[in-house]
Amino acid sequence: MKQRTITAFFMIITLLPLAVIDHPVAEWGFFAVAIAFSIIGTYELINMMYQKSSSMKAFRYFVPLFSGVITALACLATKKSGEIRFFNEYFIYHFYVLIAFLTSSAITLGLLIFKPHTTTKEVFGCLASLVYAGLIFGYAMSIRYLKPINLNQTLVELNGVKSFIYVYSIVVATDLFAYFIGIKFGKHKLCPEISPKKSIEGSIAGSIAGVVVGTTTAFLMKIVNPEANEIFLTVLVVLGLSAFLSITVQIGDLIASKIKRGYQIKDFSNLFPGHGGILDRFDSLLYAGIWFYLIVQITELLLMGA
């Protein structure tokens, strides 16, 4: 427990400032960290899936580099898209991400085909790594670079820093309350075949905490303007969004647990003592983050078409 606490404290004081400080140095520092984490996370997946296959050794090193490129472009696409106001040019930088992903997939598949005795598991494993630790990871992290949007003078300054703090607050609150309430009062198993320790009681507590903390954070960070028109409707929207994200936090955790159970491992790696690897620490944030990102992008598109 002491080791886990020390590691958590170190991560908070070194990584969190890069995500929440609205300054160019922190912005580019987060950019570098996101790329590095994407590379390491992909390596964790490849290493997990092919730990007993010496013939896949080379793939453990160049496939993660592809993920790093995809993540970098996803962050840049999000940052640049906010600077473009013409609808026909809005997607141009996101096409770069698509091209990078398709190119990486094509190269990986081509090399796998020419590798002797390639299995279907190896093919889909590499593709899944590019999607999970490259594409999804990249866009989830790029929340940090979202530009401000205004929804009928109700949601104000939904920028990258505030968005990241909002989503991350829901992740932390959901995880903590689901864990501690589940340990203390959990009697009914949520998904015993995936994660025996998770309970329905803990899940409900985590969801409630996520809604309360998320909505409170939205007001504290002035994402919601209490003096705006139709404030009641706005609060309902924020409550609904916070509840939805809290559920995705738990689904993201279960997805990672499902993957690890399938390969009979406890953690993806031991990079962070007491906390596991990159994907162990960011599994919940990845799934909640990609959903938040999609919701924001769809909202912007609807506003542009209105």
C-alpha positions in Angstrom: 0.0 0.0 0.0 2.9 2.4 0.8 4.5 1.7 -2.6 1.1 2.3 -4.3 0.6 5.6 -2.5 4.1 6.9 -3.3 3.7 6.0 -7.0 0.3 7.7 -7.1 1.7 10.9 -5.4 4.6 11.0 -7.9 2.2 10.6 -10.9 0.0 13.4 -9.6 2.7 16.0 -9.1 4.5 15.2 -12.4 1.7 14.4 -14.9 -1.5 16.2 -13.7 0.0 19.7 -14.0 0.7 19.1 -17.7 -3.0 18.3 -18.2 -4.6 21.1 -16.1 -2.3 24.1 -16.5 -3.3 26.3 -19.4 0.1 27.2 -20.7 2.0 26.4 -23.9 4.8 24.6 -22.0 2.3 22.4 -20.2 0.4 21.9 -23.5 3.5 20.6 -25.4 4.7 18.7 -22.4 1.4 16.8 -22.3 1.7 16.3 -26.1 5.1 14.6 -25.6 3.8 12.5 -22.7 0.7 11.4 -24.6 2.9 10.1 -27.5 5.2 8.3 -25.1 2.3 6.7 -23.2 0.7 5.6 -26.5 4.0 3.9 -27.6 4.4 2.2 -24.2 0.7 1.2 -24.0 1.0 -0.5 -27.5 4.1 -2.2 -26.4 2.3 -3.6 -23.4 -0.4 -5.0 -25.6 1.9 -6.5 -28.1 4.1 -7.9 -25.4 1.1 -9.4 -23.6 -0.3 -11.1 -26.7 3.0 -12.4 -28.0 5.1 -12.9 -24.9 5.7 -16.5 -25.9 6.4 -15.8 -29.6 10.0 -15.0 -30.4 9.0 -14.5 -34.1 6.9 -11.5 -33.1 9.7 -9.7 -31.3 10.2 -7.1 -34.1 6.5 -6.2 -34.1 6.8 -5.2 -30.4 9.0 -2.4 -31.4 7.8 -0.9 -34.6 4.0 -1.2 -34.2 4.1 1.0 -31.0 5.9 3.6 -33.1 2.9 3.7 -35.5 0.6 4.2 -32.5 2.8 7.1 -31.4 2.4 8.8 -34.8 -1.4 8.3 -34.7 -1.7 9.8 -31.3 0.5 12.8 -32.2 -1.7 13.4 -35.3 -4.9 13.0 -33.3 -3.8 15.6 -30.8 -2.7 18.0 -33.6 -5.9 17.4 -35.5 -8.0 18.4 -32.5 -5.8 21.4 -31.9 -6.0 22.5 -35.5 -9.6 21.8 -36.1 -10.6 24.4 -33.6 -8.8 27.0 -35.7 -10.7 26.2 -38.9 -14.1 27.8 -39.4 -15.1 26.6 -42.8 -17.1 23.4 -42.9 -15.4 22.0 -46.1 -12.0 22.3 -44.4 -13.1 21.1 -40.9 -12.1 17.5 -41.3 -8.8 18.0 -43.2 -6.5 17.3 -40.2 -8.6 14.3 -39.1 -8.0 12.8 -42.6 -4.3 12.8 -41.7 -5.1 10.7 -38.7 -7.1 8.3 -40.9 -4.3 8.1 -43.5 -1.7 7.4 -40.8 -3.9 4.7 -39.3 -4.6 3.0 -42.6 -1.0 3.2 -43.6 0.2 1.7 -40.3 -2.4 -1.1 -40.6 -1.5 -1.8 -44.2 2.2 -2.0 -43.5 1.6 -4.2 -40.4 -0.7 -6.5 -42.3 1.7 -6.8 -45.2 4.6 -7.7 -43.0 2.4 -10.3 -41.1 1.4 -11.9 -44.4 5.0 -12.5 -45.4 5.9 -13.8 -41.9 6.0 -17.6 -41.9 3.2 -19.4 -40.0 1.2 -16.2 -39.3 -1.9 -16.9 -37.2 -5.2 -15.0 -37.3 -4.7 -14.1 -33.6 -1.4 -12.4 -34.5 -3.1 -10.4 -37.3 -6.0 -9.1 -35.3 -3.8 -8.6 -32.2 -1.7 -6.1 -34.0 -4.7 -4.3 -35.5 -6.4 -4.2 -32.1 -3.3 -2.6 -30.6 -3.3 0.1 -33.2 -7.0 0.9 -32.6 -6.9 0.7 -28.7 -3.6 2.2 -27.8 -3.2 4.3 -31.0 -6.5 5.6 -32.4 -8.6 5.6 -29.2 -5.8 6.6 -26.9 -4.8 9.5 -29.2 -8.3 11.0 -29.4 -9.0 10.4 -25.7 -5.8 12.3 -24.8 -6.6 15.0 -27.3 -9.5 16.2 -25.1 -6.7 18.4 -23.7 -6.7 20.3 -27.0 -10.4 20.9 -27.5 -11.2 24.5 -28.4 -13.9 26.5 -26.7 -17.5 26.0 -27.9 -20.6 27.8 -26.8 -24.0 26.1 -26.8 -26.7 28.7 -27.0 -24.9 30.8 -24.4 -25.3 28.0 -21.9 -22.2 26.0 -22.0 -19.2 28.3 -21.8 -15.5 27.8 -22.4 -15.7 24.1 -22.9 -12.0 24.2 -23.7 -9.3 21.5 -23.4 -8.1 22.1 -19.9 -11.6 22.3 -18.4 -12.9 19.4 -20.5 -10.0 17.2 -19.3 -10.5 18.2 -15.6 -14.2 17.5 -16.0 -13.8 14.0 -17.5 -10.9 13.1 -15.2 -12.9 14.1 -12.1 -15.6 11.7 -13.1 -13.1 8.9 -13.7 -11.5 9.4 -10.3 -14.7 9.7 -8.4 -16.3 6.7 -10.1 -13.3 4.5 -9.6 -12.7 5.4 -6.0 -16.3 5.1 -4.8 -16.9 1.9 -6.8 -13.9 0.3 -5.2 -14.3 1.4 -1.6 -18.1 1.0 -1.4 -17.8 -2.3 -3.3 -15.2 -3.6 -0.8 -17.2 -2.5 2.2 -20.8 -3.2 1.2 -20.6 -5.2 -2.1 -22.7 -8.4 -1.9 -23.9 -8.9 -5.5 -21.3 -9.5 -8.2 -21.3 -7.3 -11.3 -19.3 -9.4 -13.7 -17.8 -12.3 -11.8 -16.4 -14.0 -14.9 -14.4 -10.8 -15.7 -13.7 -9.1 -12.4 -14.8 -11.1 -9.3 -14.2 -8.1 -6.9 -16.6 -5.7 -8.7 -20.1 -5.5 -7.3 -23.4 -4.0 -8.3 -23.4 -1.9 -5.1 -20.0 -0.5 -5.9 -21.1 0.2 -9.5 -24.1 2.2 -8.3 -22.1 4.1 -5.7 -19.5 4.9 -8.4 -22.1 6.2 -10.8 -23.7 8.4 -8.1 -20.3 9.8 -7.2 -19.5 10.4 -10.8 -22.7 12.3 -11.4 -22.2 14.5 -8.2 -18.5 15.2 -8.7 -18.9 15.7 -12.5 -21.8 18.2 -12.1 -20.0 20.0 -9.3 -16.9 20.3 -11.4 -18.8 21.6 -14.3 -20.1 24.5 -12.1 -16.8 25.1 -10.4 -14.9 25.2 -13.7 -17.6 27.5 -15.1 -18.4 25.1 -17.9 -22.0 25.7 -16.9 -23.1 29.3 -16.5 -25.6 29.6 -13.6 -26.9 32.8 -15.0 -27.6 31.5 -18.5 -31.0 31.0 -20.0 -32.7 27.7 -19.6 -30.4 26.8 -16.7 -32.7 23.9 -15.6 -32.4 22.2 -18.9 -28.7 22.7 -19.0 -28.3 21.1 -15.5 -30.3 18.1 -16.7 -28.0 17.8 -19.7 -24.9 17.9 -17.5 -26.4 15.4 -15.1 -27.2 13.1 -17.9 -23.7 13.5 -19.5 -22.0 12.9 -16.2 -24.1 9.8 -15.6 -23.3 8.5 -19.1 -19.6 9.1 -18.7 -19.5 7.4 -15.3 -21.0 4.3 -16.9 -18.4 4.4 -19.6 -15.7 4.7 -17.0 -16.8 1.3 -15.5 -17.2 -0.3 -19.0 -13.7 0.8 -19.9 -12.3 -0.8 -16.7 -14.2 -4.0 -17.5 -12.9 -4.1 -21.1 -9.3 -3.9 -19.8 -10.1 -6.6 -17.2 -11.6 -8.8 -19.9 -8.4 -8.5 -22.0 -6.1 -9.3 -19.1 -8.2 -12.2 -17.9 -8.1 -13.6 -21.4 -4.3 -13.6 -21.3 -4.2 -14.6 -17.6 -2.2 -11.6 -16.4 -2.9 -9.2 -13.4 -1.4 -6.1 -15.0 -0.3 -5.0 -18.4 3.1 -4.2 -17.1 4.9 -3.1 -13.9 5.9 0.4 -15.1 4.2 2.1 -12.1 4.9 0.1 -9.0 1.7 -0.9 -7.3 -0.4 0.5 -10.2 0.6 -1.7 -13.2 1.2 -0.2 -16.6 0.1 2.6 -18.8 -3.1 0.8 -19.9 -3.9 -0.2 -16.2 -3.9 3.5 -15.3 -5.7 4.9 -18.3 -8.2 2.2 -19.3 -11.2 4.0 -17.7 -10.1 7.4 -19.0 -9.6 6.0 -22.6 -13.2 4.7 -22.9 -14.9 7.7 -21.2 -12.6 10.1 -23.0 -13.3 8.8 -26.5 -17.1 9.0 -25.8 -16.7 12.6 -24.5 -14.7 13.5 -27.5 -17.3 12.1 -29.9 -20.1 13.9 -28.1 -18.3 17.3 -28.3 -17.4 16.8 -32.0 -21.0 15.8 -32.9 -22.3 18.9 -30.9 -20.0 21.2 -32.9 -21.1 19.7 -36.2 -24.8 20.2 -35.2 -24.0 23.8 -34.3 -22.2 24.4 -37.5 -25.1 23.1 -39.5 -27.7 25.0 -37.5 
